Amino acid sequence: MMAKNCKITLIGAGNVATHLGKALKERGFLIQQVYSRTLQSAKELGLTLNVAFTNDINYINKDADIYIFSVKDSALPQLLQQLPSLQGLLVHTAGSLPLDVFNVNKYNRYGVLYPLQTFSKNRVISFQNIPIFVEANNTNDESLLLELASHISDNALKLSSEKRKQLHLAAVFACNFVNDMYVNAADILERENLSKDYLLPLIKETASKIKEMHPRDAQTGPAVRYDTNVINKHLELLKYDSAKATVYKTLSDDIHKQASLKGE
């Protein structure tokens, strides 16, 4: 079967399902139904995609060719146990879950369709440049998923569960942890009625530099040379928040350690 001829049911209606559903529909794929645990979420995405929706697991379509699961990692195993028997290809979109999470008696076709990106429901984003990593338990379905991914992205690749697990770990450092630093920076500025917009050129240049050099070579600031005069002043300013001070000290130590590796 060609990927474009597949009938697709979305299981989950959060950020990933919303963006993936829109991208697939824009490329002419037939989204058949949306299921979500909560009726409001199912309805919202169902109306967005102009397809049927349900929050009753017993009313999930039995004749879809591909079921795409975009749910919490912890919720998927239990959901799979509750599902009625499905004959199509079951696919999850998680970075940290292995392929064999589907390896239970009633499923014999399963795979992974993992888009490496941060998604917020109300932000418009193009899939064209998003790397999408696929895996399946047989070569035919792996080729099918690769074809599907190639319709919405210029960067569709095969990747094993083990490699994808490491990629997801790196993504948490590069995205979630970095964004948490933005949260901390915004908190500091808001205490002094300073705009976070002052940081935007700095953030843009920092992100831009690593396109041309190793991140270790792009690092600057007092922790690189371990300027204790500046570091201690900053820690003094953070006395009001011991958690922030701990993060500052831990990261400064790590930056200095990474900088020392350049000389080895």
C-alpha positions in Angstrom: 0.0 0.0 0.0 1.2 3.5 -0.8 1.3 5.8 2.2 -1.0 8.4 0.7 -3.8 5.8 0.4 -3.7 5.0 4.1 -6.6 5.8 6.5 -5.1 7.3 9.7 -6.6 7.5 13.2 -4.9 9.7 15.7 -4.8 8.5 19.3 -4.2 11.6 21.4 -5.0 15.2 20.8 -2.1 17.1 22.4 0.7 19.2 20.9 2.3 16.5 18.8 -1.0 15.1 17.5 -2.2 18.5 16.6 0.8 19.5 14.6 1.3 16.1 13.0 -2.4 15.8 12.1 -2.4 19.2 10.5 0.8 18.4 8.5 -0.6 15.1 7.3 -3.9 16.6 6.3 -2.2 19.5 4.4 -0.3 16.9 2.4 -3.5 15.1 1.4 -3.5 12.2 3.9 -6.9 10.9 5.0 -7.3 11.5 8.8 -10.2 9.3 9.7 -10.7 9.9 13.4 -9.3 11.5 16.5 -9.5 9.8 19.9 -8.6 11.5 23.2 -9.2 10.5 26.8 -11.0 13.9 27.3 -13.9 14.8 25.0 -13.0 18.5 24.8 -9.5 17.7 23.5 -10.9 15.1 21.0 -13.5 17.6 19.8 -11.1 20.5 19.5 -8.7 18.6 17.2 -11.5 16.8 15.4 -13.1 20.1 14.5 -9.7 21.5 13.5 -9.1 18.6 11.1 -12.8 18.3 10.2 -12.9 14.6 11.1 -14.9 12.4 13.5 -13.8 12.3 17.1 -14.5 10.3 20.3 -13.4 9.9 23.9 -14.7 6.3 24.1 -12.0 3.8 23.5 -14.6 1.3 22.3 -15.6 3.5 19.4 -12.1 3.8 17.9 -12.3 2.9 14.2 -11.4 -0.7 13.6 -10.6 -0.3 9.9 -7.8 2.3 10.0 -4.5 1.4 8.2 -2.3 3.4 10.6 -3.0 4.3 14.3 -0.7 7.1 15.4 -0.3 7.3 19.2 0.7 10.6 20.7 0.1 10.2 24.4 2.1 10.3 27.6 4.8 7.6 27.7 3.5 6.3 31.0 -0.1 6.1 29.5 0.7 4.1 26.4 1.2 0.5 27.9 -2.1 0.7 29.8 -3.9 2.1 26.8 -2.6 -0.7 24.6 -4.1 -3.2 27.0 -7.5 -1.5 26.9 -7.7 -1.2 23.2 -10.0 -3.4 21.1 -8.2 -5.7 18.6 -6.8 -3.6 15.8 -5.4 -4.9 12.5 -3.6 -1.9 11.2 -0.1 -0.5 11.8 0.3 0.9 15.3 2.8 3.7 15.6 4.0 5.9 18.5 5.7 9.3 18.3 7.8 9.2 21.4 11.6 9.7 21.6 12.1 7.6 24.8 9.8 4.6 24.2 11.3 1.6 22.5 9.7 -0.1 19.5 8.8 -3.2 21.5 6.4 -1.3 23.7 3.8 -2.7 21.2 5.1 -6.2 21.5 2.1 -7.7 23.1 0.1 -10.7 21.9 -2.7 -8.9 19.9 -0.4 -6.6 17.8 1.9 -7.9 15.0 2.5 -4.7 13.1 4.0 -1.7 14.9 6.5 1.1 14.5 7.7 4.6 15.5 7.3 8.0 13.8 9.3 10.4 16.0 9.5 14.1 14.9 12.4 15.8 16.7 11.0 19.2 17.6 9.4 21.1 20.4 5.6 21.7 19.8 3.3 24.2 21.3 -0.3 23.8 20.2 -1.0 27.4 19.1 2.3 28.0 17.4 2.5 27.6 13.6 5.4 25.4 12.6 6.5 23.8 9.3 7.4 20.1 9.3 9.5 20.5 6.2 12.8 20.9 8.1 12.0 18.7 11.1 13.9 15.5 11.2 11.5 12.6 11.5 12.9 9.2 12.6 11.1 6.0 11.8 11.4 2.4 12.9 9.2 -0.7 12.4 9.2 -4.4 13.3 9.2 -5.4 9.6 10.8 -3.9 6.5 7.6 -3.3 4.6 6.1 -1.1 7.3 9.4 0.6 7.8 9.4 1.6 4.2 5.7 2.7 4.5 6.6 5.0 7.4 9.6 6.4 5.7 7.4 7.2 2.7 4.8 8.8 4.9 7.5 10.9 6.8 9.0 11.9 3.5 5.7 13.5 2.4 5.8 16.0 5.3 9.5 16.4 5.9 12.7 16.7 3.8 14.6 14.9 6.5 13.1 11.4 7.1 15.5 8.8 8.4 15.5 5.3 9.9 16.8 5.0 13.5 16.9 2.2 16.0 15.2 2.5 19.4 18.6 2.6 21.2 19.9 5.5 19.1 16.6 7.3 19.3 16.8 7.0 23.2 20.2 8.7 23.1 18.9 11.4 20.7 15.9 12.1 23.0 18.3 12.5 25.9 20.4 15.0 24.0 17.2 16.8 22.9 16.2 17.3 26.6 19.5 19.0 27.3 19.4 21.1 24.1 15.7 22.2 24.4 14.0 21.6 27.7 17.0 22.4 30.0 18.0 25.4 27.9 14.4 26.7 28.0 14.5 26.3 31.8 17.5 28.6 31.8 15.3 31.1 29.9 12.7 30.8 32.6 15.3 31.5 35.3 16.7 34.5 33.3 13.1 35.9 32.8 12.5 35.5 36.6 15.6 37.5 37.4 14.7 40.3 35.0 11.1 40.5 36.1 12.2 41.0 39.7 13.9 44.2 38.5 11.2 45.2 35.9 13.6 44.6 33.0 12.4 43.3 29.7 13.4 39.8 28.6 13.6 41.2 25.1 17.0 42.6 26.0 18.3 39.0 25.9 16.9 38.1 22.4 19.9 39.2 20.4 22.2 37.3 22.8 20.0 34.2 22.5 19.9 34.4 18.7 23.7 34.7 18.4 24.4 31.9 20.9 22.1 29.6 18.9 23.6 30.7 15.6 27.2 30.1 16.6 26.8 26.4 17.1 25.9 26.0 13.4 29.5 26.9 12.6 31.5 25.6 15.6 31.4 22.9 18.3 29.3 24.2 21.3 32.3 23.8 23.5 34.2 26.3 21.4 31.3 28.7 21.4 31.2 29.0 25.2 32.0 32.3 26.8 31.5 34.0 30.2 33.0 34.0 33.7 32.8 30.2 34.2 35.1 29.4 31.3 38.0 31.0 33.1 36.4 30.4 36.5 36.4 34.1 37.5 35.6 33.6 41.1 35.2 37.4 41.6 32.3 37.5 39.2 30.9 34.1 40.2 30.7 35.0 43.9 29.0 38.3 43.1 26.4 36.5 41.1 25.9 33.9 43.9 25.4 36.8 46.3 22.7 38.2 44.1 21.0 34.9 44.1 20.8 34.5 47.9 17.1 35.0 47.7 16.7 31.8 45.8 18.9 28.9 46.9 17.6 26.6 44.1 18.8 29.1 41.4 22.1 29.5 43.2 22.6 25.8 43.2 21.8 25.6 39.5 24.2 28.5 38.8 27.0 26.9 40.8 26.5 23.4 39.2 26.4 24.8 35.7 29.4 27.1 36.3 31.4 24.1 37.5 30.4 22.1 34.4 31.2 24.9 32.0 34.7 25.2 33.5 35.1 21.4 33.3 34.1 21.4 29.6 36.4 24.4 28.9 39.3 22.4 30.4 38.7 19.6 27.9 39.6 21.9 25.0 43.2 21.8 26.2 43.5 18.1 26.4 
